[in-house]
Amino acid sequence: MTTASPGSATGALPDASSIKVVDLFSGAGGFSAGFRAYEPDGPGSSPFQSVAAVEYDEAAAATYAANFGQSHVANVDIATWNPDPYMGKVDVIMGGPPCQGFSALHRNNPEKPKADDPRNRLWIEYVRVVAAIRPKIFVLENVDRFLKSQEFESLKEATADGGPLADYALRWKILNAADYGVPQARRRAIVIATRNDVGDPLEHPHPTHSREAGPLQPSLDGVDEPEQLRPWLSVGETVFSLTPKKAPKTDLPARANKPLGVTLPGPYKTTELHIGRNPTPLSLARYDAIPAGGNRHDLTGKSAEIDGVETYLSTESWDKHSTGSGDVMGRLREDRPSVTIRTEFYKPEKGRYLHPKENRPITHYEAALIQGFPLDFQWFGSKVQIARQIGNAVPIGLGQALAKAIHRRLKG
């Protein structure tokens, strides 16, 4: 296990008066990292302590263990996890059940998950754990389409009179991570539930940023002075200014360890994730033909000489779908937040994931910075496994904003 020092990705563990947290569907620990990043009294002063984490994916669980301690990580199916030892001993439960079943990416896919997709049913396990532990507050994160699902309607029924969570009041809202200092326009549904004996329902934190500098915003609890909205952070300023000048490597260093008993590649610091694909000559020619802020539409009608052969750069499919997504083969705009970082951000054919200036996709390192992960965060897994952990994570800045609001309520 990697032991952290104060000021590192994990920081020093809080004392006995800390706010105890359980992280369900924890993944690599984006939510926990966001809560730990909230340090009201300086480095190492986070009031939150993770006492349990549940994650089925072994590489993601190993990453969580490397950063937050292996003793409380359960690498199991949540349906088999026993929450009874934590009954009455936990203040906050947080988690984001797998959201692929709700994703808009599947909306027009004939093979999209059905309404009874088991991934959509995992929220039931979340409710089971909450009902057993009975925290003061629980937070559920999912894609924005979750708020239109039958599962969300069932969740509301669970908190209605006669339901297993009838003594909780729900608040739900779609938040954009860019509004909380994250250089990424990522919209997510955030459901906050407050136990009735804690007081009035906790509301969502006010934004700290906006597309342009905005008017003064009142503090959520009336304690702080009103705050001026700052403009959204751009990827050029916050991410690509930190990118190494050397070309990305194609492979991770040869290294392995077994923090949870299973040997996996790693650990790797975020700074070691400056890796990318080995693009074909056709891909390189396409990248070169796409201008700043451009996309696949800029390839229509263009050819380039590749290995002595004049080659058409677009495809028949792209040319036929002139009104489709403008993000495919798109370049990130240097002066704006990025688009949503998904699990295959290293494939520009999946979205706007080309470097703003260089002829390459963004690297794992750059994607991790866009999500807000610290430079010394430790990662386990293959290139594909780590990319999945990065793309599935809750952005650190969004988790930090939620942590601040929860801390104010519980310790105010």
N, C-alpha and C positions, 0 to 999 in steps of 0.2 A: 504493500500500500504506500502511496505517496503521502508523506507528512507535510502539511503546509505550515508556513510561518506567518505571523501577523503581517497583514498587508498583501498577502498572496491571493490567489483566486478564492481560497476558502476562508482565510482569516482565522482568528482565534475563536475557539468555541465560547459562547456566552456562558454566564454563570447560572446558578440555580433559579434566578428570577427571570430567566429568558422566556420568550414566547415559544412554546413547543409546537413543532410543525410536522405533519405527515404529508409526504409528496407521493401521490398516486399517479401511475403511468408516467413516471418521472423522466424517462428518457435520459439524456445526458446530464440533466439537472439545470435546464434553463430557468425554470421557475425558482428553484432553490438558489441559484446563482444571483438572480434578481433580488430575492429577499436578503441574501447575505450582502449584496452590494449596498443595501440601505444602511448607512452608518451615521446615525444622527450625531454622534459625539466624536467623530474622527475614525481613522483606520482601526479596524478590529473591534468596533463598538456595535456591530449588528446585534439587535435584540432577539433575533430569530435563531433557533436551534432545531435542526432536522433530527428527529428521533426515530423516524422510519421512512423508508422509501421502497416502493414496489415497482419493478420493471421487468417485463418478460424477456425483452431482447438482451442477450447476454453481453454483447459489446457495449450497448448503452448503459447497462447496469454496471459494467466494469468501469466505464468512464465516470459514472456517478460516484462509485466507491473510491476512485482515485482522488476525487476532489472534495468529497464530503465525509469520508470514512466508510470502511467496509463493514463494520460491525452491525449497522442498522439497515443494510440494503438486502432486500429479499428479491432474488432473481427467480421469480415464480409467476405463474398465471394468477392474476388477482383473484380469480374464483376460488383458488385454494388457500388464499392468505387469511390467517386468523387475526382479526383486529382486537380480540378480547383483552389482551394484555395492555392495551392503550386506552381502555374505557375510562373516561373521566380524567385523563392525564394529558390531553392534547388541546391546544388552543385553536389551531388552524389546520384545516385540510385543504390541499390544493391539488389540481391535476387537470390534465387535458386528455380525455379518452381518445383513442385513435379516430381521426376525423375523415379518413379517405371516403367513407361511405356517404358523407355529406358534401364532398367537395364539388364545386362547380365544374372542375375539370371533367367530371363524369356525366355532366348533365346531358350531353348529346352522344354519349358512348353507348352503343347497344349492349356492351358487356358491363355496364355500370352495376355496382352493388345494388341489390334489391332492398326493399324496406326492412326485411328481416335479416339483413347482413349482420353476422355476428359482431363485426366491429362497431356497428351502431348500438348493439345491445350491451356493450361494456359499461355504459352509463349506469346500468342497473347495479353492477358491482360497486360502482362509486357510491350510489345511494345506500347500498347494504353496509358499506364500511362507515359512512357518515352516521347512519342510524345506530350503529353499534358504539362508535366512539363518542358521538355527540359533542363535536367541537363547538367553540363559541362562534366561529365563522368558517364557512367553507367557500372556496372559489373554484369555479369550473370554467375552463377555457376550451373553445372549439372554433371551427370556421364559422363565418357569419350565417351560413345557411342552416346551421343547427337551430337557430331561433324559429325556423319555419317547419321544423320536423315534428313528427309524432312523438319522438323521444322527449323533446323539450316540453310538449304538452303533458306528457306523463310525469315529467319532473315537477311541473307546476301542480299537478294533481297530488303528488307526494307531499307537498307542503300545504295543501288545503286541509280543511277540517276533516279529521278522521284518517289522514295520511300518516305514514311513518315518520314524516318530518314536519308535522303540523305546527310545531313550535318554532319554525324558522320562517323568516320573511325574505322573499326573493327580490332582487333587483337585477335587471339584465340590460345590457347595452352593447352596441358594436363600437369598439375602440380602434383607433388607428395608431399603430405604434409610433408613427412619425410625430404624432401630437405629444409624445412623451420623451422626446430627445433621442429617438432611434432613427438612424439614417436609412429608413426603410418604410415604404408605404404599405403596411401589412394590416389588414382589417381582420379583427377577431371578435367573436362573441365572448363576452365576459359576464358570467353569472355570479353574483355575490349573494350569499345567504347569511343572515344574522340571526342568531338564537334570540328569542324574544326577551329573555332575562338580561341580555347584554345592553339593551336600550333600543333606540330608534334604528331602523334598518340602515346599514352602512351604504352610502352612495358611492358611485364611481368617482375616482379622483379627477379633478379638473385638469384639462390639458395644460401643458407648460409651453408648448410650441404650436405654431400654425403655419399655413402655407406662406403667409407673410406676417411680419411683426404685427401683433394685434393689441387690443385694449387691455386694460388691467382686469385681471381675473380675481375674484375673491377666493380666499383660502377655503378649503372644504369644511373646516371646523371653526373658522372665525378666530383662530389663534394667531396666525401669521398675517402680516400686512398683505394687501392685494399685490399680485405679481404680474409684471408685464409679460405678455406672450412673446416668446422669441420665435424667429423664423425657423422653419424646418432645417435640419442639418443635411448637408449634401454629402454624397459618397466621396466626391473629390477631396473635400476638406478633411473628413473624418476617417476615411479608409485608404483611398489610393495614394494619399500623401505619405502613408506609412508603408506602402508596398515596397519590398526590396527591389533594387534596380536590376538585379540579375534575373535571367530568364527562369521561369518555374521549372522545377524538376518533374520528372514523370512518375517517380516512385517514392514511397515513404522509406525512411531509414530501416535497415534490417534490425529489428528489435522486437522482443516479445517478453511477456510477463503474464502472471495469472492472479490478479487481485481477488478474484472470487472462485479460484480453483480451476478455471478453464483457461488454457493458454491462448492468448490473443496477441496480435501485433500491437506494439506500444510499450509504455506510454509515450505519447508525442505531445510536446507543448504546441500551443496554437502557432507559435512562430515557426514551427517545423512543417506546417501544413501548406507551404507555398508550392503546391503541386498542381499539375494539370495533365491534359491529354496530349497525345502525340498526333496532331492533326494531319490529315492527308493533304496533298497538294491542292485538291479541289476545295477543301475546307479553307485553306489559307487564302486561296484566290477569292473565295466568297467574303471572308472577313475583310480583305483588303478593299473590296468593292463597296462595303457598307460604310457610309460616312458617319460623323458624329450624330448621335440620336436617331440613326437610320435603322432599317430592319429588312426583312426579306423582300419587301416591295422594291427596294433599290437594286435588286438583282434582275428584275424583269428586263428582258431584251439585251442583257449584257453577256459577253463571252470573254474568255481569257485563254491564252496559250498555256497549256499544261502538258509537260513532257513532249513538246513539239506538236501537240494536237489542239486545235481550236475547240474549246469546250464551253457549252452553254452553262451559265452559272446558276440559273434558277431551275425549278422543276415544273413539270406539267401540273402537278397538284397545286403548287403555290400560285402558278399563273392563273389557274381556274378559280381559285378562291381569293379574289381580289379584295373582298370585304371582310375577310377573316381577321384573326388576331393580329394586331400590329406589333406584338412583342416577339414573335418568332424570329430568330436570327437578329434580334435587336441589340443595339449598343446601349448600355447604361448611360444616362445623361449625367455628366460630371457635376452639374450645378443643382441636382435634385436628389432626394432620397431614391434608393433603389426600388424596383418592384419587389413583390413578395419573394423571399428566398425559399425555394422549395427543395425537395430532396435530390433533384437532378440538376442543380444549378450549373454543373460543369458541362451541360449539354446545351449549347446555344439554340439548337433546334427545338428546345423545350420552352424557350422564353427569352426575355431581354437580359441575357447574361454575358454579353460580350463586354470586355474591358472598354471604358470610355474612349481610349486612344490606341491601345495596343491591339494587334491582330491575334487575339486569343480570348478564350472564355475566362471568367473570373476563377481564381483558385480557391481551394478550401480555406486557406488563410484569410482571404478577402471576404468570403462568405461568412466566416466565423466573426470577423470584425463587424460586418454589417449587422449581424445578430447581437453584437455587443459583448461577446465572450472576451474575458481577460487574456492577455498575451501569455500568461503562465498557466492557463487552464490545461489540464491533462486529458488526453484522448486515447481511447483504445479502439482497435478494430481496423478493418481494411479501408481502402479509399472509399469504397461504396458505403460501407457501414458508417464511417465517420460523416460522410456527406448526408446520409439519412438522419443522423443525430443532429447535425447542424440545421437542416431544413425543418425538422419537426419541433425544434425548440421554441419555447416562449421567449421573445426578445428580452434581453436583460433589463433594458430601460423600462419596459412595460411592467415587468415583475417588480422592479424597484418602486415604481409609482404606486402599485397596489400595496406593497409592503408598507410604505409610508402611511397610507390611509388606514391600514389595519392597525399599525402600531399606535397611531394617534387615538384610535378608538379604544384599544385594549389597555393602553397605559396612560391615556389622557386624564 
